[in-house]
């Protein structure tokens, strides 16, 4: 995996850089846990690239 890999969630469009740095379209940068708290827990569409923070699949 590239050190500068950028992922974009197809559901909400948020950008995740280097595996854990989340760039929101509004507000301060955060991490995947903050992303879950602000966005993912409310997403109803399949395809979210940020699994629940307590999931074994969270990388």
ABEGO torsion letter per residue (X at the ends): XBAABBBBBAAAGBBBBGGABBBBABEBBBBAAAAAAAAAAABABBGBABBBAABAABX
